[in-house]
Amino acid sequence: MPQNSNVLIDQLFRKEYGKLVSTLTRLFGTAHIQLAEDVVQDALITALNKWSIEGVPDNPSAWLIQVAKRKALNELNRNQMKESHNQFLTSSIDSEEKVSSVFMEDEIEDSQLRMIFTCCHPSLNSESQIALTLKTLCGFGVQEVANAFLTSKATINKRLFRAKSTLRKSNAAFQIPSGADLHPRLQNVCTTLYLLFNEGYNASSGDSVIQKTFCLEAMRLLKLLENQFNEVSQLKALLALMCFHASRFEARIDAHGGIIIFEDQDRSLWIKDLIQKGMQYLSKSMQEQKLSAYHIEANIAGLHCMADNFDDTDWQSIYDNYILLEKFKPNPIIKLNLAIIQSKLIGLGPSLNLLKELEKVDALKSYHLLPATQGIFSYKLNRKGEAKVFLEKALELSPSNREREYILSKLENC
């Protein structure tokens, strides 16, 4: 199969996976999330085998839906399942008409909203909620979920097993909560979509700098939520943040698919309409008094987008916003960003000293962007021997393929 077809299929599978799992979970019930995933996996394998021989169909999404529907009907009609889940099957959803109804476009969207809140069920801890949503709704592989949490595949596998077991035993309602039950879940829903977008924007696996499919899916799901819960300001703030970042897609990649770092980007390639849309969402989000971390991050991204060039950026305001952001969600990545921004305010030398202190932070000891940043700053100060040591260390910490290429290019200059 041609390489471009493989890319198309990978993007399609990631896009459709969550839709199909959500729809089948609505059909089978939350106690059978694993069954829904198995049916979808089977449909995707069937597609891969068929398309490798016959080529990709004109409407691959519709093709996948038809295959998933057929496999769902087969499962519902199996004697073994009827015997094992007799009570489940008495809900009169075993007819083809009923199966077809849940695959209608409005029902698919509703199923995805229901799935978001089901995965973020209060019977699960926050980390399990987010991991389950990324895996079942967003089509993440286990390694990609592990990357999002800066942890191991084994840890994520355990979380996913426990989460599915808990939902199976509780047979949690597959519905969108209301009233007092809604807002406690919204925070983890937002975190999940935020991580989904981030994985797409800074792809930790594969050969692409950006996996646009993840980013666009995060924006689509978030827009579904914002339409449903228009009064929730943090949804608008998060949409603003995504619009600002998405506006820079084309400027982040060179003609060969390599990384272009922020300060070297051609700002004429930034999509002005998306920046304007981001500003509109940010303005609307500020009409309420409730401030969230997403408001601050969106404001930071907006300050970057409004600057005419890298040097004229309002670095002091960005630094002040990061200080405020750290109070909302203290984590080592924000500390790293603060140290990097300091280089624009107090110089590269003092900033390198701050980065040196961050080497003691456990969560950053295996984070490749810390030594990579140290290497680039040292190189700019013409300390090439020191830069070489840092960059070689960054290579040992499993950067993505494109990040590895960029780091190697800097090493050659040393």
C-alpha positions in Angstrom: 0.0 0.0 0.0 1.4 3.5 -0.9 2.9 5.5 2.0 0.3 8.3 1.6 -2.5 5.7 1.9 -1.0 4.4 5.1 -1.0 7.9 6.5 -4.6 8.5 5.4 -5.7 5.2 7.0 -3.9 6.0 10.3 -5.5 9.4 10.4 -8.9 8.0 9.6 -8.7 5.3 12.2 -7.7 7.7 14.9 -10.6 10.0 13.9 -13.2 7.3 13.7 -12.1 5.1 16.6 -13.6 7.2 19.3 -16.9 7.7 17.4 -17.3 4.0 16.9 -16.4 3.0 20.4 -18.8 5.6 21.8 -21.6 4.5 19.6 -21.1 0.8 20.3 -20.9 1.5 24.1 -24.3 3.1 23.8 -25.5 0.0 22.1 -23.9 -2.6 24.4 -23.9 -0.6 27.7 -21.0 0.6 29.8 -20.4 -2.8 31.3 -19.2 -3.8 27.8 -16.8 -1.1 26.9 -14.1 -3.7 26.2 -16.6 -5.5 23.9 -17.1 -2.2 22.0 -13.4 -1.7 21.7 -13.0 -5.3 20.4 -15.6 -4.8 17.8 -14.1 -1.6 16.6 -10.6 -3.1 16.5 -12.0 -6.0 14.4 -13.7 -3.5 12.0 -10.4 -1.6 11.6 -8.4 -4.8 11.0 -11.0 -5.8 8.4 -10.7 -2.4 6.7 -6.9 -2.6 6.7 -7.0 -6.1 5.0 -9.6 -5.1 2.5 -8.1 -1.7 1.6 -4.6 -3.1 1.2 -6.0 -5.1 -1.7 -8.9 -3.1 -3.1 -7.7 0.4 -2.2 -9.3 3.0 0.1 -13.1 3.4 -0.7 -14.5 6.8 -1.7 -16.2 7.2 1.7 -14.0 5.3 4.2 -15.9 6.6 7.2 -19.2 5.3 5.9 -17.5 2.0 5.1 -16.2 1.6 8.6 -19.6 2.4 10.1 -21.3 -0.3 8.0 -18.7 -2.9 9.0 -19.0 -1.9 12.7 -22.8 -2.1 12.4 -22.6 -5.6 10.9 -20.2 -6.8 13.5 -22.4 -5.3 16.3 -25.4 -7.2 15.0 -23.3 -10.4 14.8 -22.3 -10.0 18.5 -25.9 -9.2 19.6 -27.1 -12.4 17.8 -24.5 -14.8 19.2 -26.0 -17.4 21.4 -23.2 -17.2 23.9 -23.8 -13.5 24.4 -27.5 -14.0 24.7 -26.9 -16.6 27.4 -24.3 -14.5 29.2 -26.0 -11.2 29.0 -29.7 -12.1 28.8 -30.8 -9.2 30.9 -28.8 -6.8 28.8 -30.5 -8.1 25.6 -34.0 -7.7 26.9 -33.7 -4.0 26.3 -35.0 -4.6 22.8 -32.0 -3.2 20.9 -31.4 -6.5 19.1 -33.1 -5.5 15.9 -31.2 -4.0 12.8 -33.5 -1.0 13.0 -32.4 -0.2 16.6 -28.7 -0.8 15.7 -28.9 1.5 12.7 -30.6 4.2 14.8 -27.6 4.6 17.1 -25.3 5.1 14.0 -27.1 8.2 12.8 -24.9 11.3 12.9 -26.8 13.1 15.7 -26.8 9.9 17.7 -23.0 9.5 17.2 -22.3 13.0 18.4 -24.6 12.4 21.4 -22.9 9.1 22.1 -19.5 10.8 22.1 -20.7 13.4 24.6 -22.1 10.6 26.8 -18.9 8.7 26.5 -16.8 11.7 27.7 -18.8 11.9 30.9 -19.0 8.2 31.3 -15.2 7.9 31.2 -15.0 10.8 33.7 -17.2 8.9 36.2 -16.7 9.9 39.9 -16.2 6.2 40.8 -12.8 6.5 39.1 -9.9 8.6 40.2 -8.9 11.6 38.1 -5.9 9.9 36.4 -7.9 6.8 35.5 -10.7 9.0 34.1 -8.4 10.8 31.8 -6.4 7.7 30.8 -9.6 5.9 29.9 -11.0 8.8 27.9 -7.8 9.2 25.9 -7.7 5.5 25.2 -11.4 4.7 24.4 -12.7 8.1 23.0 -9.6 9.6 21.5 -7.9 6.6 20.0 -4.6 7.0 21.9 -2.3 4.0 22.0 -1.2 2.9 25.5 2.3 4.4 24.9 0.8 7.8 23.9 -1.3 7.8 27.1 1.8 7.0 29.1 3.6 9.9 27.3 0.8 12.3 28.3 1.2 11.3 32.0 5.0 11.1 31.9 4.8 7.5 33.1 5.2 3.9 31.9 3.0 1.7 29.7 2.7 -0.8 32.6 1.3 1.9 34.9 -1.3 2.9 32.2 -2.3 -0.7 31.5 -3.0 -1.2 35.2 -5.1 2.0 35.3 -7.1 1.1 32.3 -7.8 -2.4 33.6 -9.0 -1.1 36.9 -11.1 1.6 35.3 -12.9 -0.8 33.0 -13.4 -3.2 35.8 -14.9 -0.5 38.0 -17.3 0.6 35.2 -18.2 -3.0 34.4 -19.1 -3.8 38.1 -21.0 -0.5 38.6 -22.6 -0.6 35.1 -22.5 3.2 35.2 -25.2 5.1 33.4 -24.3 6.1 29.8 -25.6 9.7 30.1 -24.7 13.3 30.3 -25.0 14.4 33.9 -26.9 17.5 34.9 -27.1 20.0 37.8 -24.6 19.5 40.6 -23.3 16.3 39.0 -22.1 18.1 35.8 -19.4 20.5 36.9 -17.2 18.2 39.0 -16.8 16.1 35.8 -16.2 18.9 33.5 -12.7 19.6 34.8 -11.4 16.2 33.9 -13.2 16.3 30.6 -11.3 19.6 29.8 -8.1 18.1 31.0 -8.6 15.1 28.6 -9.2 17.2 25.6 -6.3 19.5 26.5 -4.0 16.5 26.6 -5.4 15.2 23.4 -4.7 18.5 21.6 -1.2 18.6 23.2 -0.3 15.2 21.9 -1.3 16.2 18.5 0.5 19.6 18.7 3.7 18.1 19.9 3.5 14.5 18.7 5.5 12.1 20.9 5.5 9.3 18.4 5.6 8.8 14.7 7.4 10.8 12.0 5.3 14.0 12.2 5.9 17.1 14.3 2.1 17.6 14.4 -0.7 15.0 14.3 -3.4 17.4 13.1 -6.0 14.6 13.5 -5.7 14.7 17.3 -5.8 18.5 17.4 -8.8 18.8 15.2 -10.6 16.0 17.0 -10.0 17.7 20.4 -11.4 21.0 18.9 -14.4 19.2 17.5 -15.2 17.5 20.7 -14.7 20.7 22.7 -17.0 22.6 20.3 -19.7 19.9 20.9 -19.3 20.5 24.7 -19.3 24.3 24.3 -22.5 24.2 22.2 -24.1 22.1 25.0 -22.8 24.1 27.9 -22.5 27.6 26.5 -22.4 29.2 30.0 -19.2 27.4 31.1 -16.4 29.9 30.6 -13.4 27.5 30.8 -14.7 25.7 27.7 -14.4 29.0 25.7 -11.0 29.7 27.2 -9.8 26.3 26.2 -11.2 26.8 22.7 -9.3 30.1 22.5 -6.1 28.3 23.5 -6.5 25.7 20.8 -7.3 28.3 18.1 -4.2 30.2 18.9 -2.0 27.1 18.7 -3.7 25.7 15.6 -3.1 29.0 13.8 0.6 28.2 13.8 0.4 24.7 12.3 2.0 25.5 9.0 4.7 27.7 10.4 6.0 24.9 12.7 7.1 22.6 9.9 9.7 23.1 7.2 9.5 21.8 3.6 10.9 18.4 4.7 8.6 18.0 7.7 11.2 19.1 10.2 10.8 21.2 13.2 10.9 25.0 13.0 11.3 26.4 16.6 9.1 29.2 17.7 11.6 32.1 17.3 12.4 31.1 13.7 8.8 30.8 12.5 7.5 32.8 9.5 4.6 34.7 11.1 3.1 35.5 7.8 2.1 31.8 7.7 0.1 32.1 10.9 -3.6 31.8 10.2 -5.1 35.2 11.0 -8.7 34.0 11.0 -8.0 31.4 13.7 -6.2 34.0 15.8 -9.2 36.3 15.5 -11.5 33.4 16.4 -9.3 32.7 19.4 -9.5 36.3 20.5 -13.3 36.2 20.3 -13.5 33.1 22.4 -11.0 34.5 24.9 -13.0 37.7 25.2 -16.3 35.8 25.8 -14.6 33.7 28.4 -13.5 36.8 30.3 -17.1 38.0 30.7 -17.5 35.7 33.7 -15.6 36.1 37.0 -14.4 32.5 37.2 -10.8 32.3 36.2 -9.2 29.0 35.2 -5.8 27.8 34.1 -7.1 27.7 30.6 -7.8 31.5 30.7 -4.2 32.1 31.7 -2.7 29.8 29.1 -5.0 31.2 26.4 -3.9 34.7 27.4 -0.2 33.7 27.1 -0.8 32.2 23.7 -2.7 35.3 22.6 0.2 37.5 23.7 2.5 35.5 21.5 0.1 35.7 18.6 -0.3 39.5 18.9 3.4 40.2 18.8 4.8 41.4 15.4 8.0 39.4 15.9 9.7 37.2 18.4 11.9 39.9 20.0 9.0 42.4 20.4 6.9 39.9 22.4 5.7 41.2 25.8 7.9 38.8 27.7 7.3 40.4 31.1 3.5 39.9 30.7 4.0 36.3 29.6 6.3 35.7 32.6 3.7 37.3 35.0 1.0 35.1 33.5 3.2 32.0 34.0 3.7 32.9 37.7 -0.1 33.1 38.0 -0.5 29.8 36.1 1.8 28.0 38.5 -0.5 28.9 41.3 -3.4 27.3 39.5 -1.6 24.1 38.5 1.9 23.8 39.9 3.9 21.4 37.8 7.5 21.0 36.7 6.8 21.8 33.0 5.6 25.3 34.1 8.8 25.7 36.1 10.7 24.8 32.9 8.8 27.4 30.9 9.5 30.0 33.5 13.2 29.3 33.3 13.1 29.6 29.5 11.2 32.9 29.6 13.7 34.2 32.0 16.3 34.0 29.3 14.5 36.9 27.5 14.4 39.0 30.7 17.7 38.3 32.5 19.8 36.6 29.9 20.8 33.1 28.8 23.5 32.7 31.6 21.2 33.2 34.6 18.5 31.2 32.8 20.9 28.3 32.4 21.5 28.4 36.2 17.7 28.1 36.8 17.6 25.2 34.4 20.5 23.5 36.3 18.3 23.7 39.5 15.5 21.9 37.6 17.7 18.9 37.1 16.9 17.9 40.7 13.2 17.7 40.0 12.3 14.0 39.7 9.6 14.4 37.0 12.1 16.2 34.7 15.0 13.8 35.0 13.7 11.8 32.1 12.2 14.7 30.2 14.3 15.3 27.1 13.3 19.0 26.6 15.2 20.0 29.7 18.7 19.0 28.5 17.7 20.0 24.9 17.0 23.5 26.1 20.2 23.6 28.1 22.1 22.5 25.0 20.6 25.1 22.8 21.2 27.9 25.3 24.8 26.8 25.8 25.3 26.7 22.1 24.0 30.3 21.8 26.6 31.3 24.4 29.3 29.6 22.3 29.9 27.0 25.0 29.8 24.2 22.4 31.5 21.5 24.5 28.9 22.0 27.2 26.1 22.1 24.6 27.3 18.8 23.1 27.0 17.1 26.5 23.4 18.4 27.0 22.3 17.5 23.5 23.7 14.0 23.7 21.8 13.5 27.0 18.6 14.7 25.4 19.0 12.1 22.7 19.2 9.4 25.3 15.8 10.4 26.7 13.6 9.2 23.8 12.6 12.3 21.9 10.2 12.0 19.0 11.7 11.2 15.6 11.5 14.8 14.4 12.9 16.2 17.7 15.8 13.7 17.3 16.5 15.1 13.9 16.6 18.6 15.2 18.8 17.8 18.1 21.2 15.9 15.8 21.4 19.0 13.6 22.4 21.1 16.5 25.0 18.5 17.6 26.6 18.7 14.1 27.0 22.4 14.6 28.9 21.7 17.8 
